[in-house]
Amino acid sequence: MKFWSGTAFMKTAEAPLVARLLDEAGFDGITCSDHLIYPRELTSPYPSPTGKPMWSPETAWPDSWVLIGAMAAVTRRLRFTNAVYIAPARPLLEVAKQVATASVLSGGRVSLAAGIGWMREEYELLGQDFATRGRRLDEMIPALRALWRGGWVSWDGEYYQVPELMIEPHPEAPVPILCGGESEAALRRAARRCDGWVGAAYPWDEAVGYVTRLHALRREYGRDREPFEIMLALRETPSPDLFKRAEDIGITAVMCSPWAGAEDVLSGKHPERYRPHIERFATDIIAKTR
């Protein structure tokens, strides 16, 4: 079982320091969330019972790839990914360049976890078509792999046309691509086209349902013998037994917040306040799970 943490709702400047603490404590990775803006007039419905985001307009969402570069510079073994990156809201070549650069700078410690998102306003501000975002992500996945090969590369698809060119630096090894999203289309995209799937936080029974469906889809596509990452968070009290049971059903990585609900973290100002919570989780959970 791999243990990941996240940067959501953290003070932006603290993330590299927290990443170093996680690295030292033996965590496997850290995720970055993605939002570009919060519009004054938000008309896009958020996928929740209320239809509204749970965060305020003032919440900081730093650029994923800038943040990953900063965290990679102060860590040695920690891996980085997204939960999730709205890739089709950006031009193909921009995504290819950002991820490749982060891969090279980190020594191959990044993966791309992509999703289609829900906020039409972001797509429109970036000049990308919201209606075709799913179909474009389906094409973007193989296009990125082609563009990351190095040397003279090109792509001729339905939505993306790239003439022969060089885009450097290119990753020294293939960058894993994971898919986020809970719809049937997203699960099928992950099972058919990707190296893994990134979910959200679920009660145990709901998590089992998603894992079971992914296994079934991978068998349908003839990919059930290939390595496949399943990463999610569990809305259960953390324990070695919980994570061993999760591993038994095919969950390969769990996202955890060792400082969840800690008053000193919520009210404090120095990044060192994270240390005791991270070290305690490493001792009480990680060491007893592996």
Residue frames relative to the residue before (quaternion, step in Angstrom):
aa qw qx qy qz dx dy dz
M 1.0000 0.0000 0.0000 0.0000 0.00 0.00 0.00
K 0.2278 -0.7555 0.6004 0.1300 3.55 -0.99 0.91
F 0.2309 -0.7755 0.5781 0.1049 3.54 -1.08 0.81
W 0.0632 -0.7905 0.6086 -0.0266 3.52 -0.79 1.17
S 0.1723 -0.7308 0.6410 0.1590 3.52 -1.29 0.39
G 0.3589 -0.7531 0.5141 0.1995 3.59 -1.25 -0.09
T 0.4409 -0.6962 0.5094 0.2480 3.54 -1.32 0.24
A 0.4115 0.7346 -0.4682 0.2680 3.62 1.23 -0.09
F 0.8528 0.1174 -0.1441 0.4881 3.54 -1.03 0.98
M 0.4914 0.6252 -0.4441 0.4129 3.58 1.24 0.31
K 0.5496 -0.5683 0.4758 0.3856 3.57 -1.16 0.50
T 0.5589 -0.6728 0.3637 0.3205 3.55 -0.68 1.14
A 0.7110 0.4718 -0.2726 0.4444 3.59 0.78 -0.99
E 0.6302 0.5468 -0.3398 0.4340 3.61 1.20 -0.36
A 0.5265 0.6902 -0.4042 0.2882 3.59 1.12 -0.58
P 0.6706 0.4769 -0.3434 0.4527 3.68 0.78 -0.76
L 0.6512 0.5093 -0.3243 0.4597 3.60 1.00 -0.72
V 0.6468 0.4913 -0.3150 0.4910 3.59 1.02 -0.76
A 0.6080 0.5503 -0.3495 0.4531 3.60 1.02 -0.73
R 0.6422 0.5139 -0.3248 0.4669 3.60 0.97 -0.79
L 0.6435 0.5126 -0.3218 0.4686 3.61 0.99 -0.80
L 0.6498 0.5059 -0.3113 0.4742 3.59 0.98 -0.82
D 0.6260 0.5430 -0.3240 0.4564 3.56 1.01 -0.82
E 0.6888 0.4855 -0.2736 0.4637 3.57 0.87 -0.98
A 0.7035 0.4812 -0.2674 0.4494 3.60 1.05 -0.73
G 0.5921 -0.6213 0.3526 0.3730 3.60 1.23 -0.10
F 0.3633 0.6959 -0.5244 0.3299 3.60 1.19 0.39
D 0.4868 -0.6959 0.4583 0.2620 3.55 -1.19 0.57
G 0.8286 -0.1012 0.1036 0.5407 3.59 0.99 -0.69
I 0.2354 -0.7383 0.6138 0.1506 3.51 -1.40 0.08
T 0.2872 -0.7760 0.5444 0.1377 3.56 -1.00 0.89
C 0.2263 -0.7397 0.6168 0.1457 3.54 -1.28 0.52
S 0.3228 -0.7300 0.5713 0.1910 3.54 -1.00 0.87
D 0.2579 -0.7932 0.5412 0.1068 3.57 -1.21 0.40
H 0.2711 0.6768 -0.6665 0.1555 3.48 -0.99 1.08
L 0.4037 -0.7235 0.5089 0.2336 3.54 -1.00 0.79
I 0.8078 -0.0606 0.1228 0.5733 3.57 0.77 -1.06
Y 0.2453 -0.6896 0.6374 0.2408 3.52 -1.40 -0.07
P 0.2820 -0.8049 0.4933 0.1714 3.63 -0.27 1.20
R 0.5810 -0.5691 0.4528 0.3655 3.55 -1.14 0.63
E 0.7594 0.2202 -0.1242 0.5994 3.57 1.00 -0.89
L 0.0104 -0.8127 0.5809 -0.0448 3.57 -0.08 1.29
T 0.0556 -0.8248 0.5626 -0.0087 3.56 -0.45 1.22
S 0.5525 0.6096 -0.4022 0.4017 3.60 1.19 -0.37
P 0.3768 -0.7327 0.5123 0.2423 3.63 -0.77 0.90
Y 0.3609 -0.7083 0.5677 0.2139 3.54 -0.92 0.95
P 0.4743 -0.6986 0.4493 0.2918 3.63 -0.91 0.83
S 0.4654 0.6110 -0.5004 0.3996 3.55 0.26 1.32
P 0.6923 -0.4784 0.3195 0.4355 3.62 -1.18 0.28
T 0.7110 0.4445 -0.2634 0.4770 3.60 1.04 -0.71
G 0.3897 -0.7253 0.4765 0.3081 3.56 1.18 -0.53
K 0.6710 0.4612 -0.2857 0.5054 3.57 1.30 0.12
P 0.5435 -0.6049 0.4574 0.3599 3.61 -1.07 0.61
M 0.4855 -0.6765 0.4803 0.2756 3.56 -1.19 0.59
W 0.6831 0.4674 -0.2784 0.4872 3.59 1.27 -0.17
S 0.5220 -0.6420 0.4712 0.3055 3.54 -1.25 0.49
P 0.6619 -0.5107 0.3581 0.4157 3.60 -1.19 0.36
E 0.6617 0.5351 -0.3078 0.4255 3.60 1.10 -0.62
T 0.4619 0.6962 -0.4485 0.3175 3.60 1.22 -0.21
A 0.3622 -0.7463 0.5231 0.1956 3.57 -0.91 0.96
W 0.0304 -0.7550 0.6550 0.0034 3.53 -1.02 0.95
P 0.1650 -0.8221 0.5350 0.1031 3.63 0.14 1.20
D 0.6306 -0.5343 0.4021 0.3939 3.55 -1.18 0.55
S 0.5162 -0.6942 0.4095 0.2897 3.58 -0.69 1.11
W 0.7571 0.4277 -0.2413 0.4309 3.57 0.74 -1.02
V 0.5791 0.5268 -0.3751 0.4964 3.58 1.17 -0.44
L 0.6724 0.4983 -0.2922 0.4628 3.56 0.93 -0.94
I 0.6413 0.5159 -0.3292 0.4629 3.59 0.95 -0.80
G 0.6335 0.5269 -0.3350 0.4569 3.59 0.98 -0.77
A 0.6631 0.5031 -0.3034 0.4638 3.56 0.97 -0.87
M 0.6838 0.4775 -0.2908 0.4689 3.59 0.94 -0.84
A 0.6266 0.5420 -0.3410 0.4441 3.58 1.03 -0.73
A 0.6382 0.5673 -0.3230 0.4081 3.57 1.07 -0.76
V 0.7678 0.3415 -0.1867 0.5089 3.61 1.12 -0.54
T 0.6676 0.4424 -0.3016 0.5173 3.61 1.26 0.30
R 0.3837 -0.7383 0.5126 0.2120 3.56 -1.27 0.36
R 0.8422 0.1531 -0.0362 0.5157 3.58 0.89 -0.90
L 0.4855 0.6811 -0.4243 0.3469 3.60 1.25 -0.35
R 0.2730 -0.7535 0.5766 0.1591 3.56 -1.03 0.84
F 0.2536 -0.7823 0.5598 0.1017 3.56 -1.23 0.50
T 0.1320 0.7610 -0.6311 0.0714 3.53 -1.13 0.75
N 0.5245 -0.6338 0.4835 0.2991 3.55 -1.35 -0.17
A 0.0728 -0.7779 0.6207 0.0657 3.53 -1.25 0.42
V 0.4281 -0.7523 -0.4745 0.1602 1.57 1.05 2.29
Y 0.5163 -0.6224 0.4861 0.3313 3.59 -1.35 0.16
I 0.3456 -0.7466 0.5321 0.1997 3.58 -0.77 1.05
A 0.1413 -0.8677 0.4728 0.0592 3.53 0.51 1.26
P 0.7177 0.4538 -0.3067 0.4301 3.67 0.76 -0.82
A 0.5366 0.5835 -0.4273 0.4347 3.60 1.23 0.10
R 0.7028 0.4044 -0.2428 0.5325 3.56 1.32 -0.22
P 0.5900 -0.5505 0.4379 0.3964 3.58 -1.21 0.37
L 0.6319 -0.5747 0.3765 0.3587 3.57 -1.06 0.78
L 0.7078 0.4701 -0.2854 0.4434 3.60 0.74 -1.02
E 0.6109 0.5432 -0.3571 0.4519 3.59 1.08 -0.62
V 0.6533 0.4956 -0.3150 0.4780 3.59 0.94 -0.84
A 0.6448 0.5295 -0.3234 0.4463 3.58 0.92 -0.90
K 0.6821 0.4956 -0.2875 0.4543 3.57 0.90 -0.93
Q 0.6761 0.5066 -0.3040 0.4403 3.60 0.84 -0.94
V 0.7009 0.4650 -0.2802 0.4627 3.57 0.79 -1.00
A 0.6452 0.5208 -0.3296 0.4516 3.60 0.94 -0.82
T 0.6530 0.5104 -0.3169 0.4611 3.58 0.94 -0.86
A 0.6561 0.5028 -0.3092 0.4702 3.58 0.95 -0.87
S 0.6317 0.5339 -0.3366 0.4502 3.58 1.00 -0.74
V 0.6795 0.4847 -0.2931 0.4663 3.57 0.88 -0.92
L 0.6806 0.4971 -0.2969 0.4489 3.60 0.85 -0.93
S 0.7257 0.4353 -0.2401 0.4757 3.59 1.05 -0.74
G 0.4628 -0.6720 0.4553 0.3563 3.57 1.23 -0.16
G 0.7113 -0.4806 0.2518 0.4468 3.56 1.02 0.82
R 0.4825 0.6996 -0.4126 0.3278 3.59 1.17 0.46
V 0.6168 0.5485 -0.3597 0.4352 3.63 1.11 0.43
S 0.0640 -0.7192 0.6845 0.1008 3.48 -1.39 0.40
L 0.3721 -0.6985 0.5624 0.2395 3.56 -1.25 0.44
A 0.0669 -0.7658 0.6392 0.0219 3.56 -0.77 1.07
A 0.0559 -0.8555 0.5132 -0.0397 3.56 -0.21 1.30
G 0.0140 -0.7743 0.6326 0.0056 3.52 -1.22 0.65
I 0.5467 -0.6466 0.4248 0.3202 3.57 -1.23 0.25
G 0.4108 -0.7464 0.4538 0.2613 3.60 1.22 -0.22
W 0.3762 -0.7332 0.5363 0.1823 3.51 -1.39 0.03
M 0.6697 0.5358 -0.3016 0.4164 3.60 1.20 -0.42
R 0.3372 -0.7665 0.5182 0.1738 3.56 -0.31 1.30
E 0.6132 0.5915 -0.3553 0.3846 3.58 0.99 -0.81
E 0.6380 0.5211 -0.3368 0.4561 3.61 1.00 -0.75
Y 0.6417 0.5230 -0.3253 0.4570 3.59 0.92 -0.85
E 0.6856 0.4941 -0.2977 0.4441 3.56 0.85 -0.97
L 0.6502 0.5138 -0.3188 0.4601 3.59 0.99 -0.76
L 0.7196 0.4169 -0.2372 0.5021 3.58 1.13 -0.64
G 0.5052 -0.6968 0.3969 0.3189 3.57 1.27 0.10
Q 0.5477 0.5975 -0.4063 0.4219 3.59 1.14 0.58
D 0.5236 -0.6646 0.4454 0.2930 3.55 -1.09 0.76
F 0.3688 -0.7488 0.5139 0.1977 3.57 -0.66 1.12
A 0.6610 0.5584 -0.3147 0.3902 3.59 0.93 -0.90
T 0.7597 0.3653 -0.1969 0.5006 3.61 1.04 -0.71
R 0.3256 0.8067 -0.4668 0.1591 3.59 1.22 0.14
G 0.6472 0.5170 -0.3317 0.4514 3.60 1.01 -0.70
R 0.6787 0.4773 -0.2908 0.4765 3.57 0.88 -0.93
R 0.6531 0.5034 -0.3261 0.4622 3.58 1.02 -0.69
L 0.6259 0.5104 -0.3537 0.4718 3.61 1.03 -0.64
D 0.5954 0.5615 -0.3627 0.4458 3.60 1.04 -0.72
E 0.7120 0.4218 -0.2548 0.5003 3.58 0.99 -0.80
M 0.6108 0.5819 -0.3545 0.4033 3.58 1.03 -0.73
I 0.6101 0.5875 -0.3592 0.3919 3.60 0.99 -0.78
P 0.7281 0.3735 -0.2692 0.5078 3.67 0.69 -0.88
A 0.5971 0.5671 -0.3727 0.4278 3.60 1.09 -0.58
L 0.6398 0.5170 -0.3245 0.4671 3.59 0.97 -0.82
R 0.6473 0.5183 -0.3276 0.4529 3.58 0.90 -0.85
A 0.6476 0.5090 -0.3151 0.4715 3.58 1.04 -0.76
L 0.6936 0.4895 -0.2798 0.4484 3.57 0.90 -0.92
W 0.6735 0.5024 -0.2912 0.4574 3.60 1.17 -0.52
R 0.4684 0.7093 -0.4366 0.2949 3.62 1.22 -0.05
G 0.4276 -0.6809 0.4822 0.3480 3.58 1.09 -0.64
G 0.7211 0.3818 -0.3189 0.4823 3.55 -1.25 0.46
W 0.7223 -0.3619 0.3112 0.5004 3.54 -1.22 -0.52
V 0.0306 0.8087 -0.5820 0.0793 3.58 -0.63 1.13
S 0.0117 -0.7813 0.6240 0.0060 3.55 -1.25 0.46
W 0.1098 -0.7734 0.6177 0.0906 3.55 -1.34 0.14
D 0.0225 -0.7889 0.6139 -0.0165 3.55 -0.90 0.96
G 0.1638 0.8077 -0.5410 0.1677 3.56 -0.11 1.31
E 0.7196 -0.4187 0.3198 0.4523 3.53 -1.29 -0.27
Y 0.7960 0.2833 -0.1283 0.5193 3.57 0.95 -0.89
Y 0.7801 0.2445 -0.1262 0.5619 3.58 1.13 -0.56
Q 0.0131 -0.7649 0.6439 -0.0112 3.53 -0.98 0.96
V 0.0053 0.7951 -0.6034 0.0607 3.57 -0.63 1.16
P 0.3261 -0.7461 0.5401 0.2128 3.62 -0.55 1.07
E 0.6826 -0.4871 0.3375 0.4277 3.57 -1.22 0.40
L 0.1793 0.7730 -0.5788 0.1880 3.53 -0.79 1.11
M 0.3552 -0.6680 0.5881 0.2860 3.51 -1.36 0.01
I 0.0575 -0.7705 0.6345 0.0205 3.55 -0.99 0.87
E 0.0655 0.8189 -0.5567 0.1230 3.54 -0.28 1.30
P 0.5221 -0.1664 -0.8355 -0.0411 1.50 -2.18 1.21
H 0.2786 -0.7291 0.5878 0.2130 3.56 -1.21 0.40
P 0.6131 -0.5736 0.3827 0.3855 3.61 -1.08 0.59
E 0.4832 -0.6696 0.4796 0.2968 3.57 -1.04 0.74
A 0.7683 0.1316 -0.0844 0.6207 3.58 1.21 -0.51
P 0.6535 -0.5194 0.3524 0.4231 3.61 -1.13 0.47
V 0.3599 -0.7121 0.5640 0.2128 3.55 -1.01 0.88
P 0.4077 -0.7019 0.5131 0.2791 3.63 -0.67 0.96
I 0.1597 -0.7634 0.6198 0.0875 3.56 -1.07 0.80
L 0.0928 -0.7785 0.6205 0.0158 3.54 -0.78 1.12
C 0.2939 -0.7461 0.5694 0.1809 3.56 -1.24 0.40
G 0.2147 -0.7526 0.6074 0.1361 3.55 -1.11 0.72
G 0.5262 0.6297 -0.4685 0.3271 3.55 -1.28 0.28
E 0.3235 -0.7821 0.5162 0.1313 3.54 -1.10 0.78
S 0.4916 0.6565 -0.4413 0.3641 3.60 1.23 -0.09
E 0.6502 -0.4928 0.3917 0.4254 3.56 -1.27 0.28
A 0.6404 0.5261 -0.3321 0.4504 3.60 0.99 -0.79
A 0.6641 0.5003 -0.3083 0.4622 3.59 0.97 -0.83
L 0.6516 0.5020 -0.3200 0.4701 3.60 0.96 -0.81
R 0.6511 0.4969 -0.3170 0.4782 3.58 0.99 -0.76
R 0.6143 0.5407 -0.3486 0.4570 3.60 1.02 -0.75
A 0.6630 0.5033 -0.3037 0.4636 3.56 0.91 -0.90
A 0.7062 0.4820 -0.2717 0.4417 3.57 0.80 -1.03
R 0.7415 0.4331 -0.2244 0.4608 3.57 0.99 -0.83
R 0.8360 0.2812 -0.0898 0.4626 3.56 0.83 -1.00
C 0.7669 0.4352 -0.1788 0.4365 3.56 1.11 -0.64
D 0.5482 -0.6093 0.4782 0.3156 3.51 -1.41 0.16
G 0.8118 -0.0504 0.0321 0.5808 3.57 1.25 0.03
W 0.3305 -0.7175 0.5825 0.1916 3.52 -1.40 0.03
V 0.1645 -0.7622 0.6203 0.0850 3.56 -1.07 0.84
G 0.1537 -0.8027 0.5731 0.0606 3.55 -0.71 1.09
A 0.5590 -0.5541 0.4766 0.3915 3.54 -1.29 -0.45
A 0.6678 -0.4453 0.3671 0.4701 3.61 -1.05 -0.77
Y 0.0160 -0.8305 0.5534 -0.0619 3.58 -0.76 1.07
P 0.5048 -0.5459 0.5507 0.3794 3.55 -1.29 0.31
W 0.7056 -0.4996 0.2929 0.4083 3.56 -1.18 0.56
D 0.7005 0.4859 -0.2969 0.4302 3.61 0.70 -1.02
E 0.6477 0.5056 -0.3233 0.4695 3.58 1.03 -0.73
A 0.6217 0.5317 -0.3367 0.4663 3.57 1.02 -0.76
V 0.6326 0.5311 -0.3257 0.4601 3.58 0.96 -0.87
G 0.6369 0.5472 -0.3253 0.4349 3.58 0.99 -0.81
Y 0.6784 0.4748 -0.2979 0.4749 3.59 0.92 -0.88
V 0.6464 0.5159 -0.3263 0.4577 3.59 0.94 -0.83
T 0.6479 0.5240 -0.3121 0.4564 3.57 0.94 -0.88
R 0.6655 0.4969 -0.3050 0.4660 3.58 0.94 -0.87
L 0.6475 0.5144 -0.3253 0.4585 3.61 0.95 -0.80
H 0.6368 0.5172 -0.3322 0.4654 3.59 0.97 -0.78
A 0.6550 0.5119 -0.3128 0.4595 3.57 0.96 -0.85
L 0.6710 0.4976 -0.2987 0.4615 3.59 0.92 -0.86
R 0.6422 0.5136 -0.3319 0.4622 3.57 1.00 -0.74
R 0.6190 0.5105 -0.3437 0.4880 3.59 1.06 -0.64
E 0.6306 0.5472 -0.3276 0.4422 3.57 1.00 -0.85
Y 0.7443 0.3808 -0.2102 0.5068 3.57 1.01 -0.82
G 0.5036 -0.6837 0.4089 0.3344 3.59 1.23 0.14
R 0.5500 0.6291 -0.3800 0.3966 3.58 1.16 0.55
D 0.3942 0.7732 -0.4435 0.2239 3.59 1.24 0.11
R 0.6681 0.4729 -0.3171 0.4790 3.64 1.19 -0.22
E 0.5721 0.5870 -0.3808 0.4279 3.59 1.27 -0.08
P 0.5791 -0.5608 0.4450 0.3902 3.61 -1.15 0.53
F 0.0490 0.7966 -0.5967 0.0834 3.57 -0.98 0.84
E 0.2912 -0.7652 0.5555 0.1453 3.56 -0.80 1.08
I 0.0244 -0.7512 0.6590 0.0297 3.56 -1.05 0.82
M 0.0080 0.8169 -0.5705 0.0843 3.54 -0.41 1.30
L 0.2100 0.7604 -0.5942 0.1566 3.55 -0.88 0.98
A 0.4034 -0.6640 0.5569 0.2935 3.55 -1.34 0.01
L 0.2819 -0.7611 0.5652 0.1477 3.56 -1.13 0.71
R 0.3253 -0.7449 0.5539 0.1803 3.56 -0.88 0.99
E 0.4630 0.6282 -0.4667 0.4161 3.54 0.77 1.10
T 0.6090 -0.5300 0.4196 0.4149 3.58 -1.21 0.34
P 0.4429 -0.7124 0.4642 0.2843 3.63 -0.62 1.03
S 0.1832 0.7549 -0.6159 0.1310 3.55 -1.00 0.86
P 0.6183 -0.5357 0.4026 0.4106 3.60 -1.14 0.43
D 0.6419 0.5353 -0.3317 0.4375 3.58 0.97 -0.80
L 0.6265 0.5424 -0.3363 0.4474 3.59 0.97 -0.84
F 0.7371 0.4308 -0.2471 0.4583 3.56 0.77 -0.99
K 0.5914 0.5294 -0.3738 0.4798 3.59 1.17 -0.41
R 0.6371 0.5028 -0.3248 0.4856 3.59 1.02 -0.73
A 0.6273 0.5336 -0.3341 0.4584 3.58 1.04 -0.76
E 0.6510 0.5083 -0.3130 0.4690 3.56 0.97 -0.83
D 0.6346 0.5591 -0.3278 0.4210 3.57 1.00 -0.81
I 0.7283 0.4113 -0.2546 0.4854 3.62 1.03 -0.64
G 0.6856 -0.5234 0.2772 0.4233 3.60 1.26 0.08
I 0.4601 0.6269 -0.4838 0.4016 3.60 1.21 0.23
T 0.2215 -0.8225 0.5147 0.0971 3.59 -0.65 1.07
A 0.8008 0.0981 -0.0364 0.5897 3.59 1.19 -0.47
V 0.1418 -0.7817 0.6022 0.0785 3.56 -1.03 0.79
M 0.3181 -0.7176 0.5893 0.1914 3.53 -1.10 0.80
C 0.0279 -0.8154 0.5754 -0.0569 3.56 -0.72 1.13
S 0.1947 -0.7356 0.6333 0.1410 3.54 -1.28 0.47
P 0.2640 -0.8190 0.4854 0.1547 3.61 0.06 1.24
W 0.7300 0.4155 -0.2234 0.4946 3.58 1.16 -0.56
A 0.2871 0.7943 -0.4996 0.1925 3.61 1.25 0.23
G 0.8542 0.1340 -0.1326 0.4846 3.55 -0.84 1.06
A 0.4770 0.6802 -0.4403 0.3405 3.58 1.26 -0.01
E 0.4203 -0.7406 0.4680 0.2364 3.57 -0.55 1.16
D 0.6440 0.5318 -0.3385 0.4334 3.61 0.98 -0.74
V 0.6389 0.5021 -0.3264 0.4829 3.58 1.13 -0.62
L 0.6668 0.5184 -0.3050 0.4400 3.56 0.94 -0.88
S 0.7889 0.3378 -0.1629 0.4869 3.58 0.95 -0.85
G 0.6056 0.6090 -0.3508 0.3733 3.59 1.20 -0.40
K 0.3693 -0.7443 0.5225 0.1916 3.53 -1.30 0.24
H 0.6928 0.4531 -0.2878 0.4816 3.63 1.14 -0.45
P 0.5236 -0.6755 0.4138 0.3136 3.61 -0.80 0.93
E 0.5544 0.6242 -0.3968 0.3816 3.60 1.15 -0.48
R 0.5297 0.6391 -0.4142 0.3734 3.61 1.19 -0.35
Y 0.6022 0.5619 -0.3601 0.4380 3.61 1.19 -0.37
R 0.5534 0.6882 -0.3805 0.2745 3.57 1.07 -0.77
P 0.7098 0.4588 -0.3190 0.4290 3.67 0.60 -0.95
H 0.6420 0.5155 -0.3336 0.4591 3.60 1.03 -0.69
I 0.6487 0.5063 -0.3131 0.4741 3.58 0.99 -0.82
E 0.6930 0.4783 -0.2861 0.4573 3.60 0.83 -0.94
R 0.6359 0.5238 -0.3330 0.4586 3.59 1.03 -0.74
F 0.6444 0.5086 -0.3175 0.4746 3.58 0.98 -0.85
A 0.6443 0.5283 -0.3217 0.4497 3.58 0.96 -0.83
T 0.6972 0.4700 -0.2648 0.4721 3.57 0.98 -0.87
D 0.7633 0.4178 -0.2044 0.4485 3.56 0.80 -1.05
I 0.7843 0.3161 -0.1489 0.5127 3.57 1.08 -0.68
I 0.7428 0.4324 -0.2601 0.4401 3.57 0.50 -1.19
A 0.6944 0.4923 -0.2856 0.4403 3.58 0.78 -1.02
K 0.7223 0.4334 -0.2432 0.4810 3.58 1.11 -0.66
T 0.6138 0.5389 -0.3467 0.4611 3.57 1.29 -0.07
R 0.7158 0.4581 -0.2557 0.4609 3.56 1.01 -0.82
